[in-house]
């Protein structure tokens, strides 16, 4: 919703600050999560979100979205750069505005790129451990990676090896199914996003 229009504007329009915004997005991807986790934790703790389950869930959702914005925007920007300008020129001749051209022509053409980056974002969020361990104040809010680690630790001492391996398979299964079902889209989206047209 946010990254596709932003990446389209960065890829297709020349305006003052375009290169600076792209440089900031690329630079923000190089900042490790461990560097920003303490300030984020202080903000959430001061806001009193840690004690409320609903507010804690919303805070985690916004944190996950925020950490993926730079990567998603840069990925889709490269994808939009690879699409021919002829489509936009034809739309302009037919009287389409830039906004209508994006929603009706360019966005449907970028479906494979959006699917690819969505899959990568899903896998990154599904497997994320450190931020959820620090930020989730309640057991009911903790995502699956933290729950799996707690389960493995408890089963390690009880000797319930079949239960532990079953838990690992259950957690891994959605990622494997998603990859096998959408592997062609992932490969197509990556190769299309890497080409300039």
N, C-alpha and C positions, 0 to 999 in steps of 0.2 A: 504493500500500500504506500509506504513512504519511499522506499529505495528505488522502485522502478521509475517513477517520474523524475526523481532526482538524478538517477544515472542517465536517463534519456536526455535531460537538459545538459548535463555535463558532457555527454558524448557528442551531441548534435548542434549545440549552440555555442558560439563564441561570445563571451561577455567578460567584463572586468572581474577578476578574481577566480575565474574558472580553474586555471592551473593551480592557484593557491589552495582552493578547496580540495582539489584532487590530491595535492601534496600533503595536506593536513590529514585527509582520510587514509592515505598510504602510511603516513607516519604514525597515526593512531593504531594501526594494525600491528605495528612493531612493539607497542608498549605491552609488556606481559601483565596478565590479570593480577598477579601478586603485588604489583606496584600500586594498584588503585584499590585494592580490596580493603585496606585499613580506612582510608577516607570515606569510602562508600559505607562501610560498617558504622562509622561514627555518625554519618548523616542519617542512616536508618535508625540507629539507636536513639539519637536525639529527637527524631520525629515520633518515637514511641510505637513504631511499627512492629517491633520484635515481639510484643506481647499479644498482638491480635493475629489470629490465624488467617483471616481473610485479607487483612492489610499486608501480612507477610507474603502470602501467595501473590498478590498484585505486585509487590516490590520485586519479588523474584522474577516474575514475568517481564517487568520493565527492564530489569538488569540483563536478562537474557536477550531481549530485543536490542537494547543499547549496545551490547558487546558485539552484535552481529551486523549492525548498520553499516560500518565502514567496509567490511569484507563484501557484503551483499551489493553495496553501491558500486564498488570498484569492479566486481565481477560482471555485473549487468552493464556497466558503462563500456567495458571491453566488448561485451556481446552486441550492444547497440552500435558500436563503432564498426562492426563487421557487416551490418546490413546496408544494402545499397541505398544511395540518396535518391534514386529514381522513383521509389515509392512515394517519398515525401513531395517530390516535384510534381508527380502525377496528381497527388491529393491537392496540392496548392492550385494547380490548374483547374481542378474541379470545384474549387472554392472552400476547401476544408481549412479550418483554423489549425494552429499548431496543437492545441489541446485535443481537438477532435481527431486529428491525424494520429496522435499518440494512442488514444483509447481505442480507436476503431481499426487502425492499421498496424502500428508498430508493436503494440502490446500483444496482440494475437501472434505476431511473427516471432516474438521473443518467448513463447511458451516453453520451449525446450531449455532455454537459459534460466528461466524462472523456476522450472521444475528441478533443474540441476542444483541451483543454489539453495532451493528450499530443502532438498534432500541433505545437502551438506550441513545446513543449519540445524536440521532435525537431528542428524547424527552427532553433531557437536554438542547440542543441548542435552540429548539423551545420555551421552557419556560424560557430561560435565560433573565434576566431583567437588573441586576445591571451593568454588563460590557458593554452591548449595550447602556445603558442610558448614561454612562460616555464617551464611546469611539466614539459613532456615532455623528459626527459633524453636519450632515445635516438631515433634516426630510426625505429626499429620501433614506437615508441609514438605518434609524432606523428600527430594526426588529419588528415583529408583537406584541411582548409582550409590548414594549414601546408604539407602536401605539394604542394598546387596552387600555392601561392605560390613555393615552391622550384623547381617545374617551370617555371613561367612565367618566373622569373628566368633559369634556364639556357637556355630556348628563345629568350629575347629576344636573346641574343648569338649563338646559332647560326643564327638566321633561320628556324627551323622553325615558321612561322606556322600551317600546317595542324595540326601536332601540338599547338600551344598551344590553338587553338580547339577541337580535339577533346577535350582535357583539361577545358576549361571546360564544354563541353556534357555530358560524362560526369558531372562533379560536380554540375551543375545539374539533370540529368534526374530523379534520385530525388525531389527536392523538387517539381518540376513534376508528376510522375506522382501523388505523394501528394496534392497539392493538388487536381488535377483529379478524382481518384477520390473524395475526401472533402470536396469544397467545400460540399456541402449540409449535412453534419454540422457543419462549421466555422461556417457562417452560422446554422444552427439552434441550435447550442450557445451562440454569442455572444448571439443575440437572447433565448434562454431565460434565460441567466445575467444579463441586464440587467433582467429584469422581476421585480417583487415581487408575490407572490400572497398 
